[in-house]
């Protein structure tokens, strides 16, 4: 994470052909096509953003169940299987 006075942002740099990279790409691509999961992801992030977090790991942990749910849909979609 890069933290500045104006803003914070994350940059993920991952080696090619790793499971983590595949997960990020699957999640990204799925959110582009699924309005329902995109809305779920947005509402989860907005709800969590309203909290004050002393540690960003706690924020990440708080959204992990939703991320895993959406990632399951994304993996199924990528494999040509039903997403629900």
N, CA, C and O atoms as a CHARMM CRD file, in Angstrom:
* protein
*
  336
    1    1 UNK  N      0.84800  -1.16900   0.00000 PROA 1      0.00000
    2    1 UNK  CA     0.00000   0.00000   0.00000 PROA 1      0.00000
    3    1 UNK  C      0.89100   1.22800   0.00000 PROA 1      0.00000
    4    1 UNK  O      1.88700   1.29100   0.72000 PROA 1      0.00000
    5    2 UNK  N      0.52000   2.19400  -0.81200 PROA 2      0.00000
    6    2 UNK  CA     1.20500   3.47500  -0.83900 PROA 2      0.00000
    7    2 UNK  C      0.31400   4.48000  -0.14300 PROA 2      0.00000
    8    2 UNK  O     -0.83800   4.66900  -0.53100 PROA 2      0.00000
    9    3 UNK  N      0.83300   5.11500   0.86800 PROA 3      0.00000
   10    3 UNK  CA     0.05200   6.06300   1.64600 PROA 3      0.00000
   11    3 UNK  C      0.65500   7.44600   1.46000 PROA 3      0.00000
   12    3 UNK  O      1.85100   7.65000   1.66800 PROA 3      0.00000
   13    4 UNK  N     -0.18500   8.39000   1.06600 PROA 4      0.00000
   14    4 UNK  CA     0.23200   9.78100   0.92300 PROA 4      0.00000
   15    4 UNK  C     -0.74000  10.65000   1.70100 PROA 4      0.00000
   16    4 UNK  O     -1.76000  10.16100   2.18700 PROA 4      0.00000
   17    5 UNK  N     -0.43700  11.91800   1.81900 PROA 5      0.00000
   18    5 UNK  CA    -1.33800  12.82900   2.52300 PROA 5      0.00000
   19    5 UNK  C     -2.66700  12.97400   1.78700 PROA 5      0.00000
   20    5 UNK  O     -3.70400  13.19500   2.41300 PROA 5      0.00000
   21    6 UNK  N     -2.63900  12.84900   0.46600 PROA 6      0.00000
   22    6 UNK  CA    -3.84000  13.04900  -0.33400 PROA 6      0.00000
   23    6 UNK  C     -4.70600  11.79700  -0.45300 PROA 6      0.00000
   24    6 UNK  O     -5.93400  11.88900  -0.45100 PROA 6      0.00000
   25    7 UNK  N     -4.07400  10.63200  -0.55600 PROA 7      0.00000
   26    7 UNK  CA    -4.84300   9.41600  -0.78700 PROA 7      0.00000
   27    7 UNK  C     -4.02100   8.17800  -0.49300 PROA 7      0.00000
   28    7 UNK  O     -2.79400   8.21800  -0.40100 PROA 7      0.00000
   29    8 UNK  N     -4.73700   7.08300  -0.34800 PROA 8      0.00000
   30    8 UNK  CA    -4.10400   5.77500  -0.18000 PROA 8      0.00000
   31    8 UNK  C     -4.52400   4.90900  -1.35300 PROA 8      0.00000
   32    8 UNK  O     -5.66000   4.99500  -1.82000 PROA 8      0.00000
   33    9 UNK  N     -3.62300   4.08900  -1.82200 PROA 9      0.00000
   34    9 UNK  CA    -4.00600   3.12700  -2.84700 PROA 9      0.00000
   35    9 UNK  C     -3.11100   1.91300  -2.77500 PROA 9      0.00000
   36    9 UNK  O     -1.98300   1.97300  -2.28700 PROA 9      0.00000
   37   10 UNK  N     -3.63400   0.81500  -3.27000 PROA 10     0.00000
   38   10 UNK  CA    -2.90700  -0.45100  -3.27100 PROA 10     0.00000
   39   10 UNK  C     -2.48100  -0.77900  -4.68700 PROA 10     0.00000
   40   10 UNK  O     -3.22500  -0.56200  -5.64400 PROA 10     0.00000
   41   11 UNK  N     -1.29400  -1.29500  -4.80300 PROA 11     0.00000
   42   11 UNK  CA    -0.80100  -1.79400  -6.07900 PROA 11     0.00000
   43   11 UNK  C     -0.40800  -3.24400  -5.84500 PROA 11     0.00000
   44   11 UNK  O      0.42100  -3.53400  -4.98200 PROA 11     0.00000
   45   12 UNK  N     -0.99300  -4.14800  -6.60200 PROA 12     0.00000
   46   12 UNK  CA    -0.67800  -5.56400  -6.48200 PROA 12     0.00000
   47   12 UNK  C      0.25000  -5.95100  -7.62300 PROA 12     0.00000
   48   12 UNK  O     -0.09700  -5.80000  -8.79400 PROA 12     0.00000
   49   13 UNK  N      1.41600  -6.44500  -7.28100 PROA 13     0.00000
   50   13 UNK  CA     2.37000  -6.93000  -8.27700 PROA 13     0.00000
   51   13 UNK  C      2.59400  -8.40500  -7.97100 PROA 13     0.00000
   52   13 UNK  O      3.13000  -8.76400  -6.92200 PROA 13     0.00000
   53   14 UNK  N      2.17500  -9.24800  -8.90300 PROA 14     0.00000
   54   14 UNK  CA     2.22500 -10.69000  -8.67700 PROA 14     0.00000
   55   14 UNK  C      2.93800 -11.37200  -9.82900 PROA 14     0.00000
   56   14 UNK  O      2.85200 -10.92200 -10.97200 PROA 14     0.00000
   57   15 UNK  N      3.63900 -12.45300  -9.53600 PROA 15     0.00000
   58   15 UNK  CA     4.25900 -13.20200 -10.62800 PROA 15     0.00000
   59   15 UNK  C      3.18500 -13.84000 -11.50600 PROA 15     0.00000
   60   15 UNK  O      2.10400 -14.17900 -11.02600 PROA 15     0.00000
   61   16 UNK  N      3.48300 -13.99900 -12.77900 PROA 16     0.00000
   62   16 UNK  CA     2.50000 -14.63900 -13.65600 PROA 16     0.00000
   63   16 UNK  C      2.28800 -16.10000 -13.26200 PROA 16     0.00000
   64   16 UNK  O      3.14800 -16.73400 -12.65000 PROA 16     0.00000
   65   17 UNK  N      1.13100 -16.60300 -13.62800 PROA 17     0.00000
   66   17 UNK  CA     0.80900 -18.02400 -13.44100 PROA 17     0.00000
   67   17 UNK  C      0.84200 -18.46400 -11.98500 PROA 17     0.00000
   68   17 UNK  O      1.29900 -19.56400 -11.67700 PROA 17     0.00000
   69   18 UNK  N      0.35900 -17.60800 -11.08900 PROA 18     0.00000
   70   18 UNK  CA     0.19700 -17.99900  -9.68800 PROA 18     0.00000
   71   18 UNK  C     -1.29400 -18.02200  -9.36500 PROA 18     0.00000
   72   18 UNK  O     -2.08800 -17.35200 -10.02500 PROA 18     0.00000
   73   19 UNK  N     -1.66600 -18.78300  -8.36500 PROA 19     0.00000
   74   19 UNK  CA    -3.07500 -18.88800  -7.96800 PROA 19     0.00000
   75   19 UNK  C     -3.61800 -17.52900  -7.52900 PROA 19     0.00000
   76   19 UNK  O     -4.75800 -17.18300  -7.84200 PROA 19     0.00000
   77   20 UNK  N     -2.81500 -16.77000  -6.81200 PROA 20     0.00000
   78   20 UNK  CA    -3.27400 -15.46300  -6.33600 PROA 20     0.00000
   79   20 UNK  C     -3.56300 -14.52400  -7.51000 PROA 20     0.00000
   80   20 UNK  O     -4.56200 -13.80400  -7.50100 PROA 20     0.00000
   81   21 UNK  N     -2.70400 -14.53400  -8.49900 PROA 21     0.00000
   82   21 UNK  CA    -2.92000 -13.69500  -9.68500 PROA 21     0.00000
   83   21 UNK  C     -4.18100 -14.13900 -10.42500 PROA 21     0.00000
   84   21 UNK  O     -4.98100 -13.30500 -10.84800 PROA 21     0.00000
   85   22 UNK  N     -4.35500 -15.43200 -10.57900 PROA 22     0.00000
   86   22 UNK  CA    -5.55000 -15.95800 -11.23600 PROA 22     0.00000
   87   22 UNK  C     -6.80700 -15.53200 -10.48500 PROA 22     0.00000
   88   22 UNK  O     -7.80400 -15.16300 -11.10400 PROA 22     0.00000
   89   23 UNK  N     -6.76400 -15.58100  -9.14800 PROA 23     0.00000
   90   23 UNK  CA    -7.91400 -15.15500  -8.34800 PROA 23     0.00000
   91   23 UNK  C     -8.25300 -13.68700  -8.59700 PROA 23     0.00000
   92   23 UNK  O     -9.41700 -13.34200  -8.79700 PROA 23     0.00000
   93   24 UNK  N     -7.24000 -12.82800  -8.58400 PROA 24     0.00000
   94   24 UNK  CA    -7.48400 -11.40200  -8.82700 PROA 24     0.00000
   95   24 UNK  C     -8.11500 -11.18100 -10.19500 PROA 24     0.00000
   96   24 UNK  O     -9.06600 -10.41000 -10.32600 PROA 24     0.00000
   97   25 UNK  N     -7.59400 -11.84900 -11.20400 PROA 25     0.00000
   98   25 UNK  CA    -8.12500 -11.67400 -12.55800 PROA 25     0.00000
   99   25 UNK  C     -9.52800 -12.25500 -12.69300 PROA 25     0.00000
  100   25 UNK  O    -10.38800 -11.65500 -13.33700 PROA 25     0.00000
  101   26 UNK  N     -9.76500 -13.41800 -12.09200 PROA 26     0.00000
  102   26 UNK  CA   -11.10900 -14.00300 -12.12700 PROA 26     0.00000
  103   26 UNK  C    -12.11600 -13.08300 -11.43900 PROA 26     0.00000
  104   26 UNK  O    -13.21100 -12.85200 -11.95300 PROA 26     0.00000
  105   27 UNK  N    -11.73900 -12.56500 -10.28200 PROA 27     0.00000
  106   27 UNK  CA   -12.62100 -11.66100  -9.54900 PROA 27     0.00000
  107   27 UNK  C    -12.91100 -10.41800 -10.38200 PROA 27     0.00000
  108   27 UNK  O    -14.06600 -10.01400 -10.51400 PROA 27     0.00000
  109   28 UNK  N    -11.88200  -9.82000 -10.93400 PROA 28     0.00000
  110   28 UNK  CA   -12.05600  -8.62800 -11.77100 PROA 28     0.00000
  111   28 UNK  C    -12.98800  -8.90100 -12.94800 PROA 28     0.00000
  112   28 UNK  O    -13.93800  -8.15500 -13.19000 PROA 28     0.00000
  113   29 UNK  N    -12.70600  -9.96800 -13.66800 PROA 29     0.00000
  114   29 UNK  CA   -13.49300 -10.27000 -14.86200 PROA 29     0.00000
  115   29 UNK  C    -14.94000 -10.59500 -14.51300 PROA 29     0.00000
  116   29 UNK  O    -15.86000 -10.17500 -15.21600 PROA 29     0.00000
  117   30 UNK  N    -15.14500 -11.34100 -13.43000 PROA 30     0.00000
  118   30 UNK  CA   -16.50500 -11.69400 -13.02100 PROA 30     0.00000
  119   30 UNK  C    -17.28900 -10.44900 -12.60600 PROA 30     0.00000
  120   30 UNK  O    -18.45900 -10.31200 -12.96200 PROA 30     0.00000
  121   31 UNK  N    -16.66700  -9.55100 -11.86800 PROA 31     0.00000
  122   31 UNK  CA   -17.36400  -8.33900 -11.44300 PROA 31     0.00000
  123   31 UNK  C    -17.75100  -7.47000 -12.63600 PROA 31     0.00000
  124   31 UNK  O    -18.69600  -6.68600 -12.55000 PROA 31     0.00000
  125   32 UNK  N    -17.04200  -7.60000 -13.72400 PROA 32     0.00000
  126   32 UNK  CA   -17.39800  -6.85500 -14.93600 PROA 32     0.00000
  127   32 UNK  C    -18.67900  -7.38100 -15.57700 PROA 32     0.00000
  128   32 UNK  O    -19.36500  -6.63400 -16.27500 PROA 32     0.00000
  129   33 UNK  N    -19.01500  -8.65200 -15.35300 PROA 33     0.00000
  130   33 UNK  CA   -20.18900  -9.23500 -16.01600 PROA 33     0.00000
  131   33 UNK  C    -21.36400  -9.50900 -15.07500 PROA 33     0.00000
  132   33 UNK  O    -22.48800  -9.68900 -15.54300 PROA 33     0.00000
  133   34 UNK  N    -21.13500  -9.54400 -13.78200 PROA 34     0.00000
  134   34 UNK  CA   -22.20900  -9.86800 -12.83400 PROA 34     0.00000
  135   34 UNK  C    -22.66100  -8.62400 -12.06900 PROA 34     0.00000
  136   34 UNK  O    -21.97800  -8.16300 -11.15500 PROA 34     0.00000
  137   35 UNK  N    -23.80900  -8.09400 -12.45200 PROA 35     0.00000
  138   35 UNK  CA   -24.34200  -6.92000 -11.76000 PROA 35     0.00000
  139   35 UNK  C    -24.65700  -7.23200 -10.29600 PROA 35     0.00000
  140   35 UNK  O    -24.44100  -6.39000  -9.42500 PROA 35     0.00000
  141   36 UNK  N    -25.16100  -8.42700 -10.02300 PROA 36     0.00000
  142   36 UNK  CA   -25.53600  -8.78800  -8.65300 PROA 36     0.00000
  143   36 UNK  C    -24.31200  -8.84300  -7.73800 PROA 36     0.00000
  144   36 UNK  O    -24.32800  -8.26800  -6.65000 PROA 36     0.00000
  145   37 UNK  N    -23.26600  -9.52400  -8.16700 PROA 37     0.00000
  146   37 UNK  CA   -22.07100  -9.60400  -7.32000 PROA 37     0.00000
  147   37 UNK  C    -21.32700  -8.27300  -7.27200 PROA 37     0.00000
  148   37 UNK  O    -20.68600  -7.95500  -6.27000 PROA 37     0.00000
  149   38 UNK  N    -21.40900  -7.50200  -8.34000 PROA 38     0.00000
  150   38 UNK  CA   -20.80800  -6.16400  -8.32800 PROA 38     0.00000
  151   38 UNK  C    -21.50100  -5.30600  -7.27500 PROA 38     0.00000
  152   38 UNK  O    -20.83600  -4.57700  -6.53800 PROA 38     0.00000
  153   39 UNK  N    -22.83900  -5.38300  -7.19400 PROA 39     0.00000
  154   39 UNK  CA   -23.59500  -4.62800  -6.19300 PROA 39     0.00000
  155   39 UNK  C    -23.27500  -5.11400  -4.78100 PROA 39     0.00000
  156   39 UNK  O    -23.14000  -4.30800  -3.86000 PROA 39     0.00000
  157   40 UNK  N    -23.15500  -6.43000  -4.61100 PROA 40     0.00000
  158   40 UNK  CA   -22.78600  -6.98700  -3.30400 PROA 40     0.00000
  159   40 UNK  C    -21.40400  -6.49900  -2.87900 PROA 40     0.00000
  160   40 UNK  O    -21.21200  -6.08500  -1.73600 PROA 40     0.00000
  161   41 UNK  N    -20.45700  -6.54800  -3.78800 PROA 41     0.00000
  162   41 UNK  CA   -19.08700  -6.09800  -3.50600 PROA 41     0.00000
  163   41 UNK  C    -19.08700  -4.61300  -3.13300 PROA 41     0.00000
  164   41 UNK  O    -18.44600  -4.20500  -2.16400 PROA 41     0.00000
  165   42 UNK  N    -19.81000  -3.81800  -3.91100 PROA 42     0.00000
  166   42 UNK  CA   -19.87500  -2.38000  -3.64000 PROA 42     0.00000
  167   42 UNK  C    -20.50100  -2.09600  -2.28100 PROA 42     0.00000
  168   42 UNK  O    -19.95600  -1.31500  -1.50000 PROA 42     0.00000
  169   43 UNK  N    -21.64300  -2.72400  -1.98800 PROA 43     0.00000
  170   43 UNK  CA   -22.31900  -2.44500  -0.71900 PROA 43     0.00000
  171   43 UNK  C    -21.48000  -2.90200   0.47000 PROA 43     0.00000
  172   43 UNK  O    -21.46200  -2.24500   1.51100 PROA 43     0.00000
  173   44 UNK  N    -20.79200  -4.01800   0.31500 PROA 44     0.00000
  174   44 UNK  CA   -19.91000  -4.49700   1.38700 PROA 44     0.00000
  175   44 UNK  C    -18.79300  -3.49800   1.64000 PROA 44     0.00000
  176   44 UNK  O    -18.51700  -3.14600   2.78700 PROA 44     0.00000
  177   45 UNK  N    -18.15200  -3.04300   0.57900 PROA 45     0.00000
  178   45 UNK  CA   -17.05100  -2.09100   0.73200 PROA 45     0.00000
  179   45 UNK  C    -17.53400  -0.75700   1.29700 PROA 45     0.00000
  180   45 UNK  O    -16.84500  -0.14600   2.11300 PROA 45     0.00000
  181   46 UNK  N    -18.70800  -0.30400   0.87100 PROA 46     0.00000
  182   46 UNK  CA   -19.23700   0.96200   1.39700 PROA 46     0.00000
  183   46 UNK  C    -19.56900   0.84100   2.88800 PROA 46     0.00000
  184   46 UNK  O    -19.27500   1.74200   3.67200 PROA 46     0.00000
  185   47 UNK  N    -20.17800  -0.27000   3.26300 PROA 47     0.00000
  186   47 UNK  CA   -20.50000  -0.48700   4.67500 PROA 47     0.00000
  187   47 UNK  C    -19.23400  -0.52000   5.51500 PROA 47     0.00000
  188   47 UNK  O    -19.16100   0.11600   6.56600 PROA 47     0.00000
  189   48 UNK  N    -18.24200  -1.25800   5.04900 PROA 48     0.00000
  190   48 UNK  CA   -16.99000  -1.36000   5.79900 PROA 48     0.00000
  191   48 UNK  C    -16.22500  -0.04100   5.81000 PROA 48     0.00000
  192   48 UNK  O    -15.54800   0.27000   6.78900 PROA 48     0.00000
  193   49 UNK  N    -16.32500   0.73300   4.73800 PROA 49     0.00000
  194   49 UNK  CA   -15.61900   2.01400   4.66400 PROA 49     0.00000
  195   49 UNK  C    -16.16000   3.01600   5.67800 PROA 49     0.00000
  196   49 UNK  O    -15.46700   3.96600   6.04300 PROA 49     0.00000
  197   50 UNK  N    -17.38700   2.81100   6.13100 PROA 50     0.00000
  198   50 UNK  CA   -17.97400   3.70900   7.12500 PROA 50     0.00000
  199   50 UNK  C    -17.36200   3.50800   8.50700 PROA 50     0.00000
  200   50 UNK  O    -17.54000   4.34400   9.39300 PROA 50     0.00000
  201   51 UNK  N    -16.64700   2.41100   8.69300 PROA 51     0.00000
  202   51 UNK  CA   -15.99800   2.13100   9.97600 PROA 51     0.00000
  203   51 UNK  C    -14.63000   2.79000  10.04100 PROA 51     0.00000
  204   51 UNK  O    -14.03700   3.13600   9.01900 PROA 51     0.00000
  205   52 UNK  N    -14.14900   2.95300  11.25200 PROA 52     0.00000
  206   52 UNK  CA   -12.78400   3.41800  11.46300 PROA 52     0.00000
  207   52 UNK  C    -11.93700   2.19500  11.76500 PROA 52     0.00000
  208   52 UNK  O    -12.20400   1.46600  12.72100 PROA 52     0.00000
  209   53 UNK  N    -10.91800   1.97200  10.95100 PROA 53     0.00000
  210   53 UNK  CA   -10.08500   0.78200  11.08800 PROA 53     0.00000
  211   53 UNK  C     -8.71600   1.18200  11.61600 PROA 53     0.00000
  212   53 UNK  O     -8.03400   2.01600  11.02100 PROA 53     0.00000
  213   54 UNK  N     -8.32000   0.59200  12.72500 PROA 54     0.00000
  214   54 UNK  CA    -6.98200   0.85800  13.25700 PROA 54     0.00000
  215   54 UNK  C     -5.93100   0.06500  12.49500 PROA 54     0.00000
  216   54 UNK  O     -4.74200   0.38000  12.54200 PROA 54     0.00000
  217   55 UNK  N     -6.38100  -0.95800  11.79900 PROA 55     0.00000
  218   55 UNK  CA    -5.46300  -1.83300  11.06300 PROA 55     0.00000
  219   55 UNK  C     -6.15500  -2.26500   9.77400 PROA 55     0.00000
  220   55 UNK  O     -7.26400  -2.79600   9.81900 PROA 55     0.00000
  221   56 UNK  N     -5.52300  -2.04500   8.64100 PROA 56     0.00000
  222   56 UNK  CA    -6.13400  -2.40000   7.35700 PROA 56     0.00000
  223   56 UNK  C     -6.31600  -3.91000   7.20700 PROA 56     0.00000
  224   56 UNK  O     -7.14700  -4.35400   6.41500 PROA 56     0.00000
  225   57 UNK  N     -5.55500  -4.69700   7.95300 PROA 57     0.00000
  226   57 UNK  CA    -5.76100  -6.14400   7.91700 PROA 57     0.00000
  227   57 UNK  C     -7.14000  -6.51000   8.46200 PROA 57     0.00000
  228   57 UNK  O     -7.75800  -7.46700   7.99800 PROA 57     0.00000
  229   58 UNK  N     -7.62000  -5.75100   9.44200 PROA 58     0.00000
  230   58 UNK  CA    -8.95400  -6.00600   9.98700 PROA 58     0.00000
  231   58 UNK  C    -10.01900  -5.71900   8.93300 PROA 58     0.00000
  232   58 UNK  O    -11.00300  -6.45100   8.82700 PROA 58     0.00000
  233   59 UNK  N     -9.82500  -4.66200   8.15900 PROA 59     0.00000
  234   59 UNK  CA   -10.73500  -4.35000   7.05700 PROA 59     0.00000
  235   59 UNK  C    -10.72700  -5.48600   6.03800 PROA 59     0.00000
  236   59 UNK  O    -11.78500  -5.93600   5.59800 PROA 59     0.00000
  237   60 UNK  N     -9.55600  -5.94000   5.66900 PROA 60     0.00000
  238   60 UNK  CA    -9.43500  -7.03500   4.69500 PROA 60     0.00000
  239   60 UNK  C    -10.11100  -8.29700   5.22200 PROA 60     0.00000
  240   60 UNK  O    -10.80800  -8.98900   4.48100 PROA 60     0.00000
  241   61 UNK  N     -9.90300  -8.59200   6.49900 PROA 61     0.00000
  242   61 UNK  CA   -10.53800  -9.77000   7.10000 PROA 61     0.00000
  243   61 UNK  C    -12.06300  -9.64400   7.09100 PROA 61     0.00000
  244   61 UNK  O    -12.77100 -10.62700   6.87300 PROA 61     0.00000
  245   62 UNK  N    -12.56000  -8.43900   7.32700 PROA 62     0.00000
  246   62 UNK  CA   -14.00500  -8.22700   7.40000 PROA 62     0.00000
  247   62 UNK  C    -14.69600  -8.46400   6.06100 PROA 62     0.00000
  248   62 UNK  O    -15.86900  -8.83900   6.03000 PROA 62     0.00000
  249   63 UNK  N    -13.99500  -8.25400   4.97200 PROA 63     0.00000
  250   63 UNK  CA   -14.62500  -8.46200   3.66100 PROA 63     0.00000
  251   63 UNK  C    -14.28200  -9.81700   3.04700 PROA 63     0.00000
  252   63 UNK  O    -14.74700 -10.12500   1.95000 PROA 63     0.00000
  253   64 UNK  N    -13.48900 -10.62100   3.72200 PROA 64     0.00000
  254   64 UNK  CA   -13.00000 -11.86700   3.12200 PROA 64     0.00000
  255   64 UNK  C    -14.11600 -12.87200   2.81900 PROA 64     0.00000
  256   64 UNK  O    -14.03500 -13.57300   1.80900 PROA 64     0.00000
  257   65 UNK  N    -15.14700 -12.96700   3.65200 PROA 65     0.00000
  258   65 UNK  CA   -16.22800 -13.92800   3.38400 PROA 65     0.00000
  259   65 UNK  C    -16.96300 -13.57000   2.09600 PROA 65     0.00000
  260   65 UNK  O    -17.29700 -14.45100   1.30300 PROA 65     0.00000
  261   66 UNK  N    -17.21400 -12.28900   1.88800 PROA 66     0.00000
  262   66 UNK  CA   -17.88900 -11.85100   0.66400 PROA 66     0.00000
  263   66 UNK  C    -16.98400 -12.07500  -0.54200 PROA 66     0.00000
  264   66 UNK  O    -17.44900 -12.51100  -1.59600 PROA 66     0.00000
  265   67 UNK  N    -15.71100 -11.78400  -0.39500 PROA 67     0.00000
  266   67 UNK  CA   -14.75800 -12.00500  -1.49200 PROA 67     0.00000
  267   67 UNK  C    -14.73200 -13.48800  -1.86200 PROA 67     0.00000
  268   67 UNK  O    -14.73900 -13.83000  -3.04500 PROA 67     0.00000
  269   68 UNK  N    -14.70300 -14.35800  -0.87700 PROA 68     0.00000
  270   68 UNK  CA   -14.67000 -15.79600  -1.15900 PROA 68     0.00000
  271   68 UNK  C    -15.95100 -16.25800  -1.85200 PROA 68     0.00000
  272   68 UNK  O    -15.90200 -17.08700  -2.75900 PROA 68     0.00000
  273   69 UNK  N    -17.09400 -15.72300  -1.42600 PROA 69     0.00000
  274   69 UNK  CA   -18.37000 -16.06000  -2.06200 PROA 69     0.00000
  275   69 UNK  C    -18.35500 -15.64400  -3.53100 PROA 69     0.00000
  276   69 UNK  O    -18.72800 -16.42200  -4.40900 PROA 69     0.00000
  277   70 UNK  N    -17.92400 -14.41700  -3.78800 PROA 70     0.00000
  278   70 UNK  CA   -17.87600 -13.91600  -5.16500 PROA 70     0.00000
  279   70 UNK  C    -16.83100 -14.67000  -5.97100 PROA 70     0.00000
  280   70 UNK  O    -17.05000 -14.97000  -7.14400 PROA 70     0.00000
  281   71 UNK  N    -15.70600 -14.97600  -5.35700 PROA 71     0.00000
  282   71 UNK  CA   -14.64900 -15.70400  -6.05800 PROA 71     0.00000
  283   71 UNK  C    -15.11200 -17.10700  -6.45900 PROA 71     0.00000
  284   71 UNK  O    -14.71500 -17.61200  -7.50900 PROA 71     0.00000
  285   72 UNK  N    -15.94000 -17.73200  -5.64000 PROA 72     0.00000
  286   72 UNK  CA   -16.51400 -19.03300  -6.01200 PROA 72     0.00000
  287   72 UNK  C    -17.35600 -18.89300  -7.27700 PROA 72     0.00000
  288   72 UNK  O    -17.26100 -19.72000  -8.18400 PROA 72     0.00000
  289   73 UNK  N    -18.17800 -17.85000  -7.33900 PROA 73     0.00000
  290   73 UNK  CA   -18.96400 -17.59300  -8.55100 PROA 73     0.00000
  291   73 UNK  C    -18.03900 -17.36000  -9.74400 PROA 73     0.00000
  292   73 UNK  O    -18.28300 -17.87200 -10.83700 PROA 73     0.00000
  293   74 UNK  N    -16.98800 -16.59300  -9.52700 PROA 74     0.00000
  294   74 UNK  CA   -16.05200 -16.27000 -10.61200 PROA 74     0.00000
  295   74 UNK  C    -15.35500 -17.51900 -11.14300 PROA 74     0.00000
  296   74 UNK  O    -15.20900 -17.69000 -12.35300 PROA 74     0.00000
  297   75 UNK  N    -14.93300 -18.37600 -10.24300 PROA 75     0.00000
  298   75 UNK  CA   -14.25500 -19.61600 -10.67000 PROA 75     0.00000
  299   75 UNK  C    -15.21200 -20.51500 -11.44700 PROA 75     0.00000
  300   75 UNK  O    -14.83700 -21.09500 -12.46600 PROA 75     0.00000
  301   76 UNK  N    -16.44400 -20.62800 -10.96500 PROA 76     0.00000
  302   76 UNK  CA   -17.44100 -21.43700 -11.67100 PROA 76     0.00000
  303   76 UNK  C    -17.71000 -20.86800 -13.05700 PROA 76     0.00000
  304   76 UNK  O    -17.78700 -21.61300 -14.03300 PROA 76     0.00000
  305   77 UNK  N    -17.85100 -19.56900 -13.14300 PROA 77     0.00000
  306   77 UNK  CA   -18.08300 -18.90100 -14.42800 PROA 77     0.00000
  307   77 UNK  C    -16.92500 -19.16400 -15.38500 PROA 77     0.00000
  308   77 UNK  O    -17.13700 -19.49000 -16.55300 PROA 77     0.00000
  309   78 UNK  N    -15.71400 -19.02200 -14.89100 PROA 78     0.00000
  310   78 UNK  CA   -14.52700 -19.23200 -15.72700 PROA 78     0.00000
  311   78 UNK  C    -14.47500 -20.67800 -16.23300 PROA 78     0.00000
  312   78 UNK  O    -14.02600 -20.93900 -17.34900 PROA 78     0.00000
  313   79 UNK  N    -14.94100 -21.61200 -15.39500 PROA 79     0.00000
  314   79 UNK  CA   -14.92000 -23.03300 -15.76700 PROA 79     0.00000
  315   79 UNK  C    -16.15400 -23.44500 -16.57500 PROA 79     0.00000
  316   79 UNK  O    -16.28000 -24.60700 -16.96100 PROA 79     0.00000
  317   80 UNK  N    -17.05900 -22.50500 -16.83000 PROA 80     0.00000
  318   80 UNK  CA   -18.25400 -22.81800 -17.60700 PROA 80     0.00000
  319   80 UNK  C    -19.32300 -23.53900 -16.81700 PROA 80     0.00000
  320   80 UNK  O    -20.18400 -24.20500 -17.39300 PROA 80     0.00000
  321   81 UNK  N    -19.27500 -23.40900 -15.48300 PROA 81     0.00000
  322   81 UNK  CA   -20.24600 -24.06600 -14.61000 PROA 81     0.00000
  323   81 UNK  C    -21.25700 -23.04300 -14.10300 PROA 81     0.00000
  324   81 UNK  O    -21.02200 -21.84000 -14.21400 PROA 81     0.00000
  325   82 UNK  N    -22.38600 -23.50600 -13.54500 PROA 82     0.00000
  326   82 UNK  CA   -23.36300 -22.57600 -12.97000 PROA 82     0.00000
  327   82 UNK  C    -22.72900 -21.74100 -11.86300 PROA 82     0.00000
  328   82 UNK  O    -21.87400 -22.22800 -11.12300 PROA 82     0.00000
  329   83 UNK  N    -23.14600 -20.49300 -11.75300 PROA 83     0.00000
  330   83 UNK  CA   -22.52400 -19.57900 -10.79100 PROA 83     0.00000
  331   83 UNK  C    -23.30200 -19.42500  -9.50200 PROA 83     0.00000
  332   83 UNK  O    -22.85700 -18.71100  -8.60200 PROA 83     0.00000
  333   84 UNK  N    -24.45000 -20.07200  -9.38400 PROA 84     0.00000
  334   84 UNK  CA   -25.20400 -19.93100  -8.13700 PROA 84     0.00000
  335   84 UNK  C    -25.44100 -21.26100  -7.48000 PROA 84     0.00000
  336   84 UNK  O    -26.06200 -21.32400  -6.41900 PROA 84     0.00000
